[in-house]
Amino acid sequence: MNRIFSSLVALFSVTALCAQETHNIPKLVVAITIDQLRGDYLEMFQHTFGEKGFKRLMNEGLVYTDLEFDFPYLDRASTITTIFTGANPSYHGITGEMRFLLKENREVPTFADENYAGTFTTERYSPLPVKVSTIADELKIASGGQSDVFAFAPHASQALASGGHAASGAYWVEDMTGNWASTTFYKTRQPIVEQHNRTPEALSKKIGSITWRPAIDVSNYNAFPYTKNLYNFQHYFGADRKNHVRLLKQSPFVNTEVREIAEKVLIANSLGKRQNPDFLALTFYAGNFENSLDKNYSVEVQDTYYRLDQEIGKLLDAIDTAVGLDNALIFVASTGYFNEQEVIPADMVTSGGDFYPDRSIALLNMYLMAIYGREQWVSKYYNQQLFFNRKLIEDRKINFVEFQQKAAEFLVHSSGVQDVITSHQMLHGAYNQRVQHYRNGFFKGISGDLYLELQPGWRVVQEENPNTNVRVRDNAVHAPVIFFGNNIKPQRIDRVIEATEIAPSVSHRLRIRAPNAAKANILKELF
């Protein structure tokens, strides 16, 4: 009798434990990436925030104060892909928003794919350029395809990277019309999104009547002593029909679009109410507006944060109403960079200078001609990388490693060049931390043959297109990561975490496999 009683106690204990563990698995994951979100701005602007948005996340969530991406040339495509794959570009293949096709001598979007037509767009994209699996992919596999996965973002790269290869739908704001667009790569049609595109609420129907004005009295936007134009700005998006959608994507109105369509899909598809967890990936914008008068220290960027705080609050309320915050795992991650709009005073002499890629290529080619013969050895300079004429080098039976080294040794003496790293060094050279940093951003067949590290403060001058001139900056951006809901204990962790740690940690919380290239450890404070 005692033996039977003991067995029953053990059975009920195991059952209770299993039920408790299952209960801790979120029914819904809401992944929020905020392009160019800055932790220092969250602190500086918090006096304008309400209690339901960022303050709620910061006070009730698990907050990591600093996020780091360990590869160069961060942008929205490479960083978001790293967050959702748990891997660096050397594995996932997304080295940037654009890439250069050497054989065709042209620049194309990294996610471009002529094999798939667009829906509500003429652009042709797919997630296939992501070479490894994502969190959402692994959730689809674990659930046998039963979990719903949706992604909404201002740009195609963001939606495709966060939605992954098996999404129920991944949508972005189309650049010409403002409709929610997608790709025929995804086979499931979503009537709620298509219906939205045809209603008067669609951005394509109302963008001509949108004017951006301060949401509150501009006297509240006093975080910067450098703001010279504390004014009631007005930006009318119907004025420039060619660029109106592109400009709106730099405004807080794009965040409203993302939040509203996400709430519609959350309700219409009953996300988080079935046996298997569902996944909703949203991307918001927190960067500069190019037409603001004060550039980096503008009233507009403060208004963007104020409005984004309101959107976050509304989204949290909608999730709470739909599934309950205890049943939802919400994480917020920055992309870890910030596009500066630096204006140097006319009479100021800076420590840097001007780096002219075309002139450097010409000098390098003359040097290589003196050694290897009168040919065009350098094919292209692109995004601080050099591409060589590989076919010519192979035809001449030239040792490519030696060729690279000679070119690097010549260029490193150029003004403004801090270092030159060859692709051979990154793939086969001796390890050091700096080379590894560049190696993490290198993908064979996409990246160039030489990487140029330019000195901070130097300006890259493109003589063919002077509007693209940029000044090199290598300073860190204070970027937070927040986990919220799902009975997570509030904590503030003052240490740097790697972006590659997010995906395996979320996967562990879901009790699924980590993405297949995710090698980082999980965040111990999350468990």
N, C-alpha and C positions, 0 to 999 in steps of 0.2 A: 504493500500500500504506500509506504514511504517512497519507494522507488518510483511508483506511478506519479505521486504528488510532485516529486523532484523533477521528473521529466516534463510535467505540465508547466511548472514554474519556469523551467529553462525555455520551453517552447514559447510561452507568453513573453518572456524577456526578449528573446530574439525577434519575435514578431513586433514588439513595441519598438525595439531599436531600429529595425528595418523601416517601420512606419515613420519614425522620427527622421531617419536619414532621407527617406523619400520626400518627406515634407519640406526638408531644407533645400531640395532642388527647386530652383525658380521655375514658375510656369511660363514666364516671359522674360526674355533678356532685351533690354533697350540699350543699344550701344550708341552713344552720342559722341561724335568727334566734332570739335569746334576748330575750324581752320584759323590758325594764327592767334588762338587764345593766349593771353599773357597773364601769368599769375600776379605780376606787379600791378597790372591794370585792375584786376579784381580787387586788390587791396586799396588802390587809389580811388576807385570809383564806388566803393561799397556804400558810401554815405547816400547814394542815390537809389540803392537797391531796396526792394521790398523784403518781406520775411519768407516768401514762398519759393524763391528761386535759388540764386547762388548761395545766399546765407543759409538756407535750409540744407543744401548739399554740404556746405563747409562745416556746419555745426553738427549735423546728424550723420554724416558719412565718414568713410575711411578715406582720408586725404593724404596723398603723397605729394609733397610740395614741389618736387622737381622730376621731370621726365627727360630722358636723353635718347637721342637717335645717334647711333655710332656709325654714321657714314656722311659723306660730304654732299653739298648742293641739295639741301632739303627743299621739297615742294609738296603740293597737296597730294600728288599721285603717289610718290615714293613713300611718304610718311604714313598715309592712311593704309596703304597696302602692307606696310610693316606692322602696324597695329593689329590688323586682322589676320595676318599669317603667322605672326610671331617670328618672322625671319627678316633678314636684311635683303637689299636688292640683289646681292650676289647669289641669293637662292631664289627669290620670288620673281626677279627679272624686270621689275618696274623701276628703272633708274631715274625717271622723271616724267613730267607731264607730256613732253614731246621727245621724240628720238629722231636720229638722222639715218636715213637709208643711203648708205654710201654708193651702192650700185645704181641707184636712181637719182642720186645727188639732190635729195629733197628731204625736208623736215615733215614729219607726220605725227599725229597724236599717238601716243604709245598704245592706246587701246583700240586703235583703228583696225577694222577687220572687214575686208570687202566681201567676205563670204556670208555676211548676215545683214539684212536690210534693217532699216530703222522703223519704229512705230511712232507716228506723230513727229517724224524728223526725216530728213534726207541723209543724215549722218549715219555711217555704218560702223558699229562698234561691237565688241564682245569682251567677255572677261578672260578669254583664252590666253592673252599675253601674261596673265598671272600664272606662273609655272608650278606653283605648289598649292596645297589646299588651304582653306580659310576656316575660321571658327564655324561659320554658317555651313560650309561644306560638311564638316565633321558632324554637325548636329543633324543634317539631312541623312547622312549615312547611318548614324546611331538610331534614328527614329524610323528607319526604313522608308524615308521619304514623306513621313507623316507630319513633320514639323513645318510650319509656314515660315518663310524667310522673306522679308521685305526690306528694301533700302531706298531711301529718298535723299537727294543731295542736290546742291546747286549745279555740280559738274558731273559729266559722265564718268570720269576716272574715279571720283569719290563713290558714286553709286555702285559701279561695277566691282571695285575693290572690296567694299564693305558687304555687298550682296553675295559675292562669290560666284561659283560656277553652277549652283543648283538652286538659285533663288526662285521663289514664287513670282517675284517681280523686283526689278531694280530700275529706278526712274531718276531722271535728272531734268533740270529746267533747260529746255531747248533754246539755243542762242539767238535764233531769229524771231520766233513766235512767242516764247515763254510758256509753251505747253509742256506738260509732263511727258517726256519722251523715253523710249526704251529701245530694245533691240529684239529682233526675232530669234536671237539665240535662246531666249527664254520662251518656252512653249506654252506656258499658262497665261491666258489673257485675264486681266483684272478689270471687270466692268465698272467698278467704282471709280477707277482712275480715268478710264475712257469717258465715262459720263461727266466727270468733273471737267475734263478738257472742253466739253461742249456746252457747259453752263455759263451764265454771266459771271460766275465767281472765278472763272479761269483767268489766269494772269494775262493770257493772250487777248482777252476781251477788255480788261480794265487797266492795262498798263498805261494807256494813253491819258488816263485821268489821275494817275498817282503823282502826288507832289510830296517830297520829303521835307518836313518841317520839324523843329525840335518838339519832342514829346512832352517836355516839362519846361519850366522857366529856365532860360539859358544861364541865369545867375547860379544855378546849382551845378553847372559844369565848370567847376573851378579847380580841378585837380592839377592842372598845369599852370605854373606862373609864366610859361612861354607862349600861351595862347594870345595872339595879338588881335584876333577877330572874334570877339565874344558877341556873336550876332545871331539874329533869327534867320538862319539860312533857309533858302528855298531851292530845292532841286526838283525840277519838273521832268519826269521821265518820258513824256510824250514829245519832247522837243527834238530829240535826236533819234529818228526812227532806225537809223543804221546801228546805233550802239546802245539803244535803250535797255535791252535785256542785259547786255554785258555790264552796264553801269548799275542796274538794279541788283545784280548779283553781288555788288560791292556795298550794298545797303542793308539795313535791318529788315527790309520788306521780304527779302528772300528767305529769311528765317521764319517769318510768318507763313509763307507758302509751304515750307517744309513741315512746320508744326501742324498746320490745318489739314494737309493731306494725310499726314501720319495718323491723326486722330480719326479721320474718316475710315481709314483702313483698319485701325485698331478695333473700331466698333463693328464695321461691316463684316469683317472676317473673324470676329470673335477670338481675337488673339489672346493666348494665355488661358483659355477655358477648356482645353482638351487634355488628353492624357500626356501627350508629349509637349515639351517646352517649345514655344515659338520665339522668333528672333526678329527684332525691328531695329534697323540701323539707320540713324539720322545724322546728317552733317549740317552744321550751322557755320556761319561766317562771322568773324570778329576782327577783320583787318581794316586797313585804311580805305577811304573813298578818294579816288584819284582827283575829283574836282573840288575837294575841300580846300579852303584858302590856307590853312595853317599846316597842312600836310601831317607830319607825325604828331603834332600837338593840337589837334583840331577839336572843335565842338562836336563834329560829326562822329568821331570815334567814341566819344563819351556817350552820345545819344545811342549809338549802336549797342553799347554794353547795357545801357539802361533798358532798352527795348528787348535785348536778348534775355536779360534777367526776367522780364515779364513773360516771355515765351517759355522759358524753362519752368516757371511757376505754373503756367497753364498746362503744360505737358505733364508735370508731376501730378497735378490734380486729375487730369484725364486718366492717367495710368491707375491712380488710386481708385477712382470710380469704376474703372473697367475690371481690374483684377485684384486690386489691393496692393499696396506697396510691399507688404511682407512676401507676396508671391512674385514680385518682380525684382530682378537684378538689373540695376541701372549703373552704367559706368560712363564717365565723362573724361575724355582725353583730348589734350591739345595736340596740334601737329608740330609743335616745338620749334617753329621759326616765325619770323615776322618780316614782311616785305616793307622795308623802309622807303620813305619818300623824302630822302635827305635833300636839303637845300643849303648849299654852302654860300655864305655871304660873298658878294662880288670882290671885296677887297681883302679877303682872307687867303693867306698862303698856307696850304695844307702840307702835311709831311709826305704825302704820296705824290704820284704823278699820273701820267696817262700811259696805258698799255694798249698798243695798236696790234691786234692779232694779225691783220693782213701784212703789216710790215715785218713782223716777227717770222711769219711763214715765208715771206720772200727771202729774208736773210738766211733762214735755215735751209731753204731749198738751194740757195747759192752755195752754201757750205757743203751740202750733200752732193751737189754737182761736181765740186772740186775733188771729191773722194770717189764717187761712183759713176760719174758721167752726166752729160747734159740731158736730163729728163725731169719731168715733173714728179718729184718723189712724194711731196705732201699733197694729199687730196683735199683735206678739209680741216678747218678749225671749227669746233662746235662745243659750246658750253664748257670752256676751259679744257678741252680734249683735242688731241691731234689724231687724225686718221691718215695713215700712209697708203700709198699705192701698192697694196699687197701683191697683186698679180704681177706688176712690173718687177718687184723685188724677187718674187719666186722665179719668174722667167730668167732673170739675170743670175739666179742661184747665189744670191747674197745671203749671208748669215743674218737672219732677222734679229736675233738677240743682240748681236754686235751693232747692227744698224740702229736699233732703238737706243742702245747705250750711247753711241756717238751723238745722236740727235739730242738726247737728254743732257749730256755733258755740255753741248753747245748752248742750249736754251737756258740752262740754270744760271748762266752768266748774264742773261738779259736783265735790264732794269725792270724792277717790279716783280720778278719771279722769285718766289721763296724756295720752291723745290720742284723737281720734275720726277715723276714716278712712271716707270714703264709697266706695260701690262705683264711682261715677263716677271718683273719684280713682285707684282701683286699675286701672280699665280704660282711662282716657283722660287721666289727670292727668300732670303733669310728674314725671319720674323722680327718686326719691331712694331710698336704701338701705332706709329703714324702711318706706316705702310698698311697695317691691318685696317685702319680707319678707311683708307681709300679702297682697299680690297673689298670691304663690305658693300661698297657702292658700285662695284664692277661686275658686269655680266658679259660673258664672252659672246661675241656676235652682235652686241648692241653698243657696248662702250668702245671708246677710242683706244689707240695704241700708246698714247702718252697722256698722262694727267698733269696739268699745270696747276700748282698751288701758287696763287698770286698773293703778294703782301697786302695786308689790310690797309685801307686808305687809298689804294691805287684804283683808278677808274679805267674800266674796259671800254675802249672807244671803237665802235663799229662804224667805219667810215662810210659804208654803203647804206647804213640805216642808223643815223645818229640818235634817233628817238629811243633806241634800245640800250644806250650807254648806261652802265651800272657801276657803282662804286663798291669795292669789295669790303665786306664786313665779316668778322669771324667771332663776334661776341655771342655769349650764351643768352638764350631767351628763357626766362623763368616760366616754366610750363607745368601746370599741375595735372594730376590724375585723381579722380574721385570715384569711389565705389559707394553705392547707396541702395537702400532697400534690402529685402530678403534677410531681415534680421541681422544685418551687419552692424558690428559694434562701432560706435563713433571713435575715431582716433585721428591724430595728426602725426604723420611720420616725416620727420625732417631728414630725409636722405634721398639720394638720386637713385631712381630706378631706370632700368632699360626698357625701351618701348617694346622689345621682344618678349618681355615678361608678362605683358597683358594677356595675350591670346592663350598661352598655356594655363594661366591662372583662371580665366573665365571658363575654359574647357574643363578644368578640374572641378570647378563649382557646379558645372552641369553634369559631371561624371561621364564625360565623353573623352575620346582620344584628343590630344592636342593636335593642331595642324601638323602635317607630315614633315615640315622643315623647322618646326619650333623646337629649339634646343635649350632655351633658357629655363631657369628654375622658376617655380611658382612663387608668388608673393605670400610669404608665410603669415602676414597679418590678416589675410583674407579668410583664414581658416582657423 
